[in-house]
């Protein structure tokens, strides 16, 4: 049995207000469908019937993002959601996306959608992280992995949320190609181990010489190093490799967020000379 106490609402700070996460109720399904149809082409958008099926059969996997109530008498405003069903399959297929098998280990995400008026505020990433956190911490759950398909331009968003890009999917839905992504929830009690041969190669001194590239060396400065992701956030344009020559990836493309801050000039701290302290003499004897 799934411990529903792990799925209680939570608040996350967002700009000047707060974002509320809670399960979408049956009465809110119509609003969710309207966000879906606003955000997806007609040949990709889910139907009211499919949304009702997911909410009835997998309601604990239908999470919404809300703006808080404007008054004591008004309800929170649904501005986005993520919904899923369960499958015993480890890969997304038409069959696994069309059915719900309770107690299965694969969480198959059908849709992640944010209202158009609330996009480019980082809400989709916050919603995904909240969703994954709930799946990981749900007591007694069978969840082992999260699967989804997305269009290529959304790859940076899902990789930021922890998903691995698996390549083109066999699923056909609409006119555009889909790509499969996967996130393994794993065993939180087992720390990942580096194989001995890999560790040995990482520690081996490199004979290669590298000339570091400075930002000032770039023709257009920072514009050559950063780009905008699907949310409009400035992120790194390239993978950052280990300068020792082992070619290990230190930072994946699109993961780091560029944030400009005001430069602060700090004065050098001058420490006054302190003579060395002599150890105190030890005294023996009782009181």
C-alpha positions in Angstrom: 0.0 0.0 0.0 1.2 3.5 -0.8 1.5 5.8 2.2 -0.5 8.9 1.1 1.0 11.0 3.9 4.1 11.3 1.7 1.9 13.0 -0.9 0.7 15.9 1.3 0.7 19.4 -0.2 3.9 21.5 0.0 4.9 25.1 -0.7 7.8 26.2 -2.8 8.9 29.9 -3.0 8.4 31.4 -6.4 9.4 35.0 -7.1 7.1 37.3 -5.0 4.4 34.7 -4.2 4.3 31.0 -3.4 3.6 27.9 -5.5 1.3 25.2 -4.1 1.6 21.6 -5.1 -1.2 19.2 -4.5 -3.1 16.3 -6.1 -5.6 17.3 -8.8 -9.2 16.7 -7.7 -12.0 15.3 -10.0 -13.5 18.8 -10.0 -10.3 20.2 -11.5 -10.0 17.8 -14.4 -11.8 20.2 -16.9 -9.4 23.0 -16.0 -6.4 20.6 -16.5 -7.8 19.6 -20.0 -8.0 23.2 -21.0 -4.4 23.8 -20.1 -3.5 20.6 -22.1 -5.4 21.7 -25.2 -3.9 25.2 -24.9 -0.3 23.8 -24.7 -0.4 20.9 -27.2 -1.3 20.6 -30.9 -4.7 19.0 -31.5 -3.1 15.7 -32.7 -1.1 15.4 -29.4 -3.5 16.8 -26.7 -5.2 14.4 -24.3 -8.9 14.2 -24.1 -11.3 14.8 -21.2 -12.0 11.0 -21.2 -8.3 10.1 -20.9 -7.8 12.7 -18.1 -10.7 11.3 -16.2 -9.3 7.8 -16.6 -5.9 8.9 -15.2 -7.4 10.8 -12.3 -9.8 7.9 -11.3 -7.3 5.1 -11.7 -4.0 6.8 -10.8 -5.1 9.9 -8.9 -2.0 9.7 -6.6 0.1 10.3 -9.7 -1.8 13.4 -10.9 0.0 16.3 -9.3 -1.0 20.0 -9.9 0.9 23.3 -9.5 -1.3 26.1 -8.1 -1.1 29.7 -7.4 -2.3 30.4 -3.8 -5.8 31.7 -3.2 -6.3 35.4 -3.6 -8.8 35.5 -0.7 -10.2 33.2 2.0 -13.2 32.4 -0.2 -11.3 31.7 -3.5 -9.7 28.3 -4.3 -6.1 27.9 -5.5 -5.6 28.4 -9.2 -4.4 25.4 -11.2 -1.6 26.5 -13.6 0.1 23.3 -14.5 0.2 19.5 -13.8 2.0 16.3 -14.4 0.0 13.0 -14.8 1.1 9.4 -15.1 -0.1 5.8 -15.1 1.8 2.6 -14.0 3.3 -0.2 -16.2 5.4 -3.3 -15.5 7.4 -2.5 -18.7 10.8 -0.9 -18.6 10.4 0.9 -21.9 7.6 3.1 -23.2 5.3 1.5 -25.8 1.8 2.2 -27.2 0.6 -0.5 -24.8 2.3 0.8 -21.7 1.0 4.3 -22.5 -2.6 3.1 -23.0 -3.1 1.0 -19.9 -2.7 1.3 -16.1 -1.4 -1.7 -14.2 -1.7 -1.0 -10.4 1.4 -1.9 -8.3 3.8 -1.7 -11.3 7.3 -0.4 -11.0 7.4 2.0 -14.0 5.8 5.5 -13.7 4.8 6.5 -17.2 4.4 10.2 -17.5 1.7 11.2 -20.1 1.9 15.0 -19.8 3.7 17.8 -18.2 2.0 21.1 -19.1 2.1 24.7 -17.7 -0.5 27.4 -18.5 0.8 29.7 -21.3 0.5 32.8 -19.0 2.8 31.1 -16.4 5.6 29.8 -18.7 9.3 30.8 -18.6 9.2 31.1 -14.8 10.8 27.8 -14.0 7.5 26.3 -12.9 7.9 23.1 -15.0 11.2 22.3 -13.5 9.9 22.9 -9.9 6.9 20.7 -10.6 9.1 17.9 -12.0 11.4 18.0 -9.0 8.5 18.0 -6.6 7.0 15.1 -8.5 10.2 13.0 -8.4 10.7 13.8 -4.7 7.3 12.5 -3.9 7.8 9.3 -5.9 11.2 8.7 -4.2 9.9 9.3 -0.7 6.5 7.5 -1.0 6.6 4.8 1.7 5.7 1.3 0.5 5.6 2.2 -3.2 6.8 -0.1 -6.0 8.3 2.8 -8.1 11.7 2.0 -9.6 11.8 4.3 -12.6 10.1 7.2 -14.3 9.6 7.1 -18.1 8.4 9.7 -20.6 8.6 10.9 -24.2 9.2 14.5 -25.3 10.2 16.6 -28.2 13.8 17.3 -28.8 13.7 21.0 -27.7 12.6 20.0 -24.2 15.7 17.8 -23.6 17.5 20.4 -21.5 14.5 20.8 -19.2 14.2 17.1 -18.5 17.9 16.6 -18.1 17.9 19.3 -15.5 15.3 17.3 -13.6 17.6 14.3 -13.7 16.3 12.3 -16.7 18.7 10.5 -19.0 18.2 10.9 -22.8 17.7 7.5 -24.4 17.1 8.5 -28.0 14.2 8.3 -30.5 11.1 6.5 -29.3 9.1 4.0 -31.3 5.9 5.6 -30.0 4.0 7.5 -32.7 1.6 10.2 -31.5 0.9 13.1 -33.7 3.1 14.2 -36.6 6.3 15.0 -34.8 9.0 12.5 -33.6 9.3 11.7 -29.9 12.3 10.9 -27.8 12.4 8.7 -24.7 13.9 9.8 -21.4 14.3 7.8 -18.2 15.0 8.5 -14.5 15.9 5.6 -12.2 14.7 6.2 -8.7 17.1 3.6 -7.4 17.9 2.4 -3.9 18.5 5.4 -1.7 20.3 3.3 0.9 23.1 2.2 -1.5 25.8 4.7 -2.4 27.0 4.4 -6.0 30.5 2.8 -6.3 33.1 3.7 -8.9 34.6 0.5 -10.5 38.3 0.1 -9.6 39.5 0.3 -13.2 37.6 3.5 -13.8 38.9 5.0 -10.5 42.5 4.1 -11.5 42.2 5.8 -14.8 40.7 8.9 -13.2 43.6 9.1 -10.8 46.3 8.4 -13.4 48.5 11.6 -14.1 47.9 13.0 -17.5 50.8 13.8 -19.9 48.6 16.0 -22.1 49.1 19.7 -22.0 46.1 22.0 -22.3 45.9 25.7 -22.8 42.9 27.0 -20.9 40.4 29.2 -22.8 39.5 32.4 -21.0 36.2 34.2 -21.4 38.1 37.2 -22.8 39.4 34.9 -25.5 35.9 34.4 -26.9 35.0 36.6 -29.8 31.6 37.5 -28.3 32.5 37.0 -24.7 29.9 35.3 -22.6 27.5 35.1 -25.5 29.7 32.4 -27.0 29.4 30.3 -23.8 25.7 30.6 -22.7 22.4 29.9 -24.4 18.7 30.1 -23.4 16.8 26.8 -22.6 13.1 26.1 -23.2 12.2 28.1 -20.1 14.2 31.1 -21.2 16.9 30.6 -18.6 20.6 31.3 -19.5 22.5 28.0 -19.2 26.0 26.7 -20.3 26.2 26.0 -24.1 28.8 23.2 -23.9 29.9 20.3 -21.8 32.7 21.2 -19.3 35.5 18.6 -19.5 38.1 17.8 -16.9 41.3 19.9 -17.6 43.6 17.1 -16.7 43.0 15.4 -20.0 40.9 12.4 -18.9 38.0 13.8 -20.9 35.6 13.2 -17.9 32.5 15.4 -18.1 32.4 17.7 -15.1 29.3 19.6 -16.1 26.8 18.6 -18.8 25.6 21.1 -21.4 22.5 23.0 -20.3 22.8 22.1 -16.6 24.4 25.2 -15.1 22.4 28.4 -14.7 24.1 31.7 -15.4 23.1 34.3 -12.8 24.4 37.9 -13.0 25.2 39.5 -9.7 26.6 42.9 -8.7 30.4 42.8 -8.4 31.7 43.4 -4.9 35.2 44.7 -4.2 36.6 43.4 -1.0 39.5 45.0 0.9 42.4 42.8 1.7 42.4 41.6 5.3 45.7 42.5 7.1 46.4 40.2 10.0 48.4 41.7 12.8 51.4 39.7 14.1 50.6 37.5 17.1 53.6 36.2 19.1 53.5 32.4 19.6 51.9 31.3 22.8 54.0 29.4 25.3 52.5 26.2 26.6 51.3 26.5 30.2 53.2 24.5 32.8 51.5 21.3 34.0 50.8 21.1 37.7 50.4 17.8 39.5 48.7 17.1 42.8 45.1 17.2 44.0 42.9 19.9 45.3 
